Amino acid sequence: MDIQANRVTVEAWLILLRAPGLGATGLRTLVERHGGALPALEAARRGTAGDLAACRDWLRAPDAQRIAADIAWLAAENHHLLTIDSADFPPLLRESPGAPPALFVAGDASALWQPQLAIVGSRSASQGGIANARSFARALSAAGFAITSGLAEGIDAAAHAAALDMNAVTVAVLGTGPDLVYPARHRELAARIAQTGALVSEFPPGTPGKPDHFPRRNRIIAGLALGTLVVEASLRSGSLITARHATEQGREVFAIPGSIHNPLARGCHQLIRQGATLVETAEDIIAALGPVAARLGAHLRERLETPESSPESAPERDADYATLLAALGHEALGIDALAERTGLGVPALSSMLLVLELEGEVASERGGLYVRRPR
């Protein structure tokens, strides 16, 4: 968002984002109801925006120094605020349940528009797990995927570093503000990521890491990516949260199997039992996601180049899309039901549904359901 051209709107967003007790869902609802951050803030200050008693004092008299510091951070080179009502907000994430109302980005904001593959796993990974994370990240980077993860120790850091070694794009989603790095030992890694990729956070600058922030950021990791690969995970790993979010968002989940004697393989084995795709090589993922990644990349490039393009300018579809739309109708259906109705495979359906979401013809709902949007 251009601060100079939209300073009043940016300030309204920052005040709302820092409002105590408002929360991501409450903020999204408020902005959607009033048609923008500025009218939402004005309504909240007048007392006509519902029950906002917990934060009305802040909304009427915010900390001017804190807001000024946020503005100063955004004024720095390659610092951005992407709001959900902006055309610059990553479209895959916009369609995800529980999408954040805004993202603070340090680095190249266009990295969030690239086809992404999330690679996650244990912080206490084995040497074999680290090697697998690096190998898969290198191969997937070479195939054109941006690598997305959470900057944590273990699998996350290995995946980020391997993508950087390939001179490829990698995106780190933080559980802190965009100006802080956790763990601190990854400051150099974070700086490298910001040079060619992006550091992303839903939390304003200066926000320290808290235990509940890291599970929350996992929904963003899953929401940005076409699919999520779990390399190693115990049964209590936060990576399983990311995988669950990916499943709920209708995205592909991949898992690498391991020894039955390895506790860090048990989370992956549980995911496989629950329907995740067992993978042994990066080619397994590329085969599943390559076609939709190519189509998504072309679609997003077109959107970037001609943001006001009409539906007629979209890439020509094949007959399978007509079959899918006819089967979907206007009732919410899960992907298994759609597979039964259309005779199409689940991977193909997942890819097609993502494209239709981007083109505004299909909406995803909680529980992995899809419905046609009224025209």
Secondary structure, DSSP 8 states (H G I E B T S, - for coil): --TTTTHHHHHHHHHHHT-TTTHHHHHHHHHHHHTSHHHHHHHHHHT-SS--TTTHHHHHS--HHHHHHHHHHHHSTTEEEEETTSTTS-HHHHTSTT--SEEEEEE-GGGGGS-EEEEE--TT--HHHHHHHHHHHHHHHHTT-EEEE---TTHHHHHHHHHHHTT--EEEE-SS-TT--SSGGGHHHHHHHHHHSEEEESS-TT----TTHHHHHHHHHHHHSSEEEE-S--TT-THHHHHHHHHHTT-EEEE----TT-GGGHHHHHHHHTT-EE-SSHHHHHHHHHHHHHHHHHHHHHHHH-TT--GGGS----HHHHHHHHHHTTS-EEHHHHHHHH---HHHHHHHHHHHHHTTSEEEETTTEEEE---
